[in-house]
Amino acid sequence: MGVAGATLMPSTMSLIRTMFADARQRTVAISVWISSFTAGTALGPVIGGLMLEYFWWGSVFLLAVPVALLLVVVGPILLPEYRSADPGRLDLMSVLTLLVSTLSVVYGLKQFAVAGISVPAVLVFLAGAVLGVYFVLRQRGLATPLLDLRLFGDRSFSTSLGTLTLVVFAMTGTNFFVAQYLQAVVGLSPFEAGLVVVPNALANILSTMLTPLLATRLRPAYLMAGGLVLAATGLGILTQVGPDSGFAVVMVGGVVMSLGFGPTLSLGNDMIIGSAPPTRAGAASAISETGTDLGAALGIAIMGSIGTAVYRDEIDDRLPAGVPDTVAEAARDTVGAAVAAAGRLSGPLGEDLRDAAAEAFALSLRTAAGISATLVLILVVATSLLLRKVRPGEAQPKQENEKPRAAADTS
């Protein structure tokens, strides 16, 4: 599933780059592309939650089967083919190095949250960091690098990539706690929790589709910065969530946040592929996908680790007297385990444990939202300064007159 997902976004992005030479048309195409992913993100929790209401947990994996079969059948008929005349060799050592580096860093971060700072966890984390440095150095000496570092010489490309990575980091890290809050604290079923986040997706689709129109009148830097201010406002609303807030505050904060992130997701991707020539569109698309995937992975790893540390510290202070040691240990693991353990205790003790877990996890959510809001406000300043010279209707002025070529790289 990971391999299939990894090929989908770079391939479709590079096709958009080669199919739409006009910058304004490409911006619209990118907006439609992002809206499609957003719609799928909204439908996934709803349909998946509905499946979980009536079938076993593995049924959710079957949802992708008919979609994949449809793509296999109609894809060769409807999609144009663009290939590089000389794609070069795939450097398997770079693939292995990047994989081990990322997994080692993420593993080290998770161990810091679970068991605290320890020598093995630090060594694994440092080994991953060293491998990451080696990976970058290796790319400089390869004729056909896995990661084309030349693309980072373009300010629009590097700024947009960094912004997208950090935006996805903030979104994923916050939503990681929102999903648990809705089910473990508010008590919604998976299906009900999926319905709560549908307005978020609709808001994101609305702002994404409005972006091409607004981008003809406003500089991308200011449009992205304004959206990020709005997103930070939504994250600020989420910092007010308490154990008894219910889903209303979460829904309002999520809608405002999603409205704000739309322009950045649309224009950021547009500038990434627009700043690369058609022959390197596949490389640019792949780097964009890698950046967003890395942002999502680190958002869960880092924000999850911070939130877990906050939750455990808070639950230790709030555990009611008389809770059995085995129940207390389970409650320290996750809020879901705490709620399940509270359900097995009778009388006020169970209610006290549930209240303690809800208070502790609400603090975790507020912490994650606060960190994300701070990060997004920093991005407001960065995009305003670094992208201010890009004019309305242009992803990258110097690439505006380039024509697509049949040999464009989509790999």
N, C-alpha and C positions, 0 to 999 in steps of 0.2 A: 504493500500500500504506500509506503514511504517513497519507493522508487517511482511508482506511477505518479504520485502527487508531485514529485520533484520535476518530472518531465513536462507536466501539463502547463504550468504557468510560464516558464521560459519560452516554450514553444509557441504558445498563443501570443505572448507579448512580442516576440520577434516577428511573427506573422503580421501583427498590427503595424509594426514599424515598416515592414516592406510593402504592405498593402496600401498604406495611407501616407503619401508623400507630403500632402498639405498639412501644416502644423495644426491648424484649427480642426480639421477633420480628425486628425490623430487624437487630439485632446478629447473630442466627443467619443471616439472609439474606446479610448482608455477609460472614460467615465462609464460607458456601458459595460465594459469588461469588469470593472471593479464592482459595479452594481449587481452584476450577475453573481459574483462571488459572495457579495453581501446578502443577496436573496437566498443563496444556498446556505449561508451561515445561519440565517433566520429560520429557514425551513428545517434544517437539520435537528436542532433541539426539540422542535415541536413534533415532527414526525418520529424522531427517535424516542422521545418521551412517550408518545402514544404507543409505539411498539413495545416499550418496556412495561406499559400498563397491562398488556395482554399476552406478551410472549417472553421467551427467555432472553437473557441479556445479549447473547450472541446474535440475535435477530437484527440488531442495528447495523451489523457489518454487511448484511445482505442488501441494504438500500442502494449501495453503489453498483451492484451487479447489473441491473437493467440499464443504468446510465452508461456504464462502461461498454456494454454490448451495443448500445445505440451508437456510441462514438466509433466503435470498431467498424460498424456497418456503413454509416453515412460519412464518416470523416474523410476517407479517401475520395469520395465523390464531391463533397462540398468544399474541402479545404485545399487551397493552392499549395504547391510544393516549392520550397526554396532551399537549395543546398549550396554549401561551400564547395568550390572546385578543389580546394586543398585544405580539408579540415584539420590535418595534422594528427598526431598520435595522442591517445589518452594516456596521461601519466598516472599510472595506478599508484605509484609511491606517493604522489601528492594527494590522491583520494584517501589513501590509508592514513597519511599523516594528519590531514584535516579532520578525519573522523575520530581518530584516537585523541587528538588535541581537544576537540569540542567535548567529547564524552568525559575526558579526564577533568576538565575544568568544571563541568556541570556536576560530576560526581563529587568533586571536592567541596563545592558550594553546598550541596545537599548534606554532606557529612558534617559540615560546620554547623548546620541547623539541627541535625539529629543528635549528634554526640558532642558538639562543641569543637573547639580547636584541638586537634590532635596531630601528632607527628605523621602518621600515615596519610591523613587527609591533606595536610599541607604539602607533603611530598608529591602526592598525586596531582594536586592543583598546580604546583610549580612545574611538574613534568609536562602537564598539558599546555601551560603558558610557553615553556621553552619550545615545545613542538610547534606551537602556533607561530613563533618567531622563525623557526627553521622553515616552516611552510612558506612564509612570505619571502624569505631569502632564496628558497629554491625556485620560486616562480620567476625571479629576476634572471636566472640563468637558462631557462627553458625557451626553445624556439617557439613552441606552442604551449604556453602555460595553461594550467587549469584555471587560474585566476589572472586575468589580463590586467596587470597593474597600470598599464598605460592609460586606461580609462580614468583612473583616479586623478590624472593631471588636469582634467576638466573640472572647474569649480562647480558648475551646475550639477554635474554627475555626482561628485563626491559629497557635496552638501545635501543634495536630494536623497542620496543613499543613506547618509548618516541620519538625516531627519526621519526618513521612513523607518529605519531600524529602531530608533528610539521611540517613535510613535507606537509602533507595534509592541515594543517592550512595555510601554505604559499601559496600552489597551489590554494586552494579554495578562499582564501581571495583576491588573485591577479586576478584570473579568473572572480571573481564576478564583478570587474570593467572593465575587458577587454570586456566582453560580452556587457555591457552597452555602452562602448566607441564605439564599432563597429557599434552599431545601432543608438544611440542617437547623437554621434559626427560625425562619418564618414558618417552615413546615409544609412547603408546597411540594407537590409531586413533581417528578421530572417533566411531565407534560405541562403542568401549570407553570413551572419555572421557565419552560421554553416559550410559553405565551407571553410572559412578562417581558422578555427581551426582544420580542417581535417589533415593538415600536422603535427600539434602538436601530434595528436594521432598516426600517422604513425611513427613519430620520437620516441615516447615513446615505441611503439611496437618493433621497431628495436633494441633499446638499451636494452629493457627487454629480448628479445630473444637472444641477444649476451651475456648477463650476465652469463648464465651457462658456456659458453665456457671460458670467461675471468676469472670466479671464480675458474677454475682449475689451473690457473697460478698465480693469485694475491690473497693476503689475502682480505677477505671481507671488513675489515676496510678500507683498502687503495682504494679498488674498489668503495666502497660507498662514501668515502671522495672525490675521484677524480670526481665522478659523481656530487656530491653536489657543487664542485667548478664550474663545467660547468653549473649547474642549476643557481648558483648565478650570473654567467656571463650573462645568458639569462635574469634574473630579472634585472640586471644592464642595459641591452639594453632597457628594458621596462621603465626604469627611464628617458629615453630620449624622450619618446612620448610627442608630443605636439598636440595642437588642429588641426593643418594642416598636421600631419604626415601621415594620411591615414592608410591603413591596412598593408602596407609593413613592417614597423618597428615592429608592433605588431606580425606579422607572424614570422619574423626572431627571435625575442625575445622568442616567444612561442615555436618555434622548438628547440632552444638551451636549454631552460629550460626543456622541455620534455625529450630531450636526456639525460640530466643530472640526472633527477629524476628516470629513469628506473632502474638502479642498486639498488638503495635504496629500491624501492618498491618491487623488486624481492627478494633480499637477506634479507631485513628486515622481510618480511612475512615468508620466509623460516626459519630464525633463531627463530622466535616466535614459530612456531609449531614444529620445530625440537628440541627445548630445553625442550619441554614437553613430558612426556611419553605418549604412545598411549591412555591409559585410561583417560588422562586429555587433550586429543587433542581438544575435543569440548570446554572445558573451555578456553584453550589457544586461540582457534579460535574466540570464542565469545568476549574475551577481546580485541583481535586484531581489530575485527570489531567495538567494542565499542570505541576503541581509535581513529580509523580513522573517525568514525561518529562524535565523539566529536570534533576532529580536524576540520572537515568540518563545523560543527555548529558554533564553536567558531571563525573559520576563517571568516565566513560571519558576525557573530555578532560583534566581536571585530574590525576586519579590516573595516567592513561596517560602524561601528560607528565612527571610526577614519576618514575614508574617507568622511562620511557625514558631520562631524564637519568641516573638511578642506574645503569641497565644500561650505557649508553655509557661512563660514567666508569669503571665496574668492568671492562668488557671491554677498555678501552684499557690498563689496568694488567696484565691477565692474558693478553693475546695472546701466544702462543708465538713465539719467534724463528724466522725463516725463512718465515713465512706471507706469500704474495704480496700485494702492495698491493691488488689487485682483490678478493681473498678477504677481506682485513682490512676493506675498506670495506663489503663485503656483511655481514660479521659485525657491524659496528657498527649496522646498520639495525635488525634484529630478531633475536630468538633463533631464529626459524624459518629465516631466511636463513643464520644462522651454522651451524645444524645441517645444512642442505642443502649449504653450502659445505664443511663438515667431511667430509661423505660423499664429496665429489669428491677429497679429498686422501688419498693412500695412506700407510699406515704410522702410526707414532706421532704424526706431525704432525696428522693428522686427529683422532685421539683427544684430543690435547692441546687442540685448538681446541674440540672438543665439550665437554670438561670445563670449559674457561674460560667458554664461553657458558652452561653449566648453572649454574655458580657465580654468574655475574653476574645471571642471571635469577632465581635463587632469592633473591638479595638484594633484587631489585625486588619480588618477591612479599611478602617479609617486611616491606619498607618500607611497601607499600600496606596490608597487614594491620595493621601497627602504627599507622599514621595513622587507619585506620578504627576501630580499637579505642579510641583516644583520643577520637575524635569521638563514638562511641557512649556512652562513659562521661560525657561532658559532657551528652549528651541525658538520661541517667539523672537527673542533678540537675535539669535544666530541666523535665522532665515531672513529677517528684515535687513541685516547687514550684508550677508554673503550673496544673496540673490537679488539685490535691489536693482542691478543693471539689466536684468532680463525684462524685456518690454512685454506689454499685453499682446497675447496671441502668438508668442514665440516661446518654444521650449528651449531653443538654443539658437540665436541668430546666425552664427556662422555655419550651421548645418542646414539652414532653411532651404537652400537651393539644391540640395543633394537629391538625386533620383534613386529609387530603389533598383536594385539589380537582381537578376534571377539567381545569382550565385550567393545571395545573402546567407549568412551563417545562422541556422536555427538550432544548432546543437549546443 
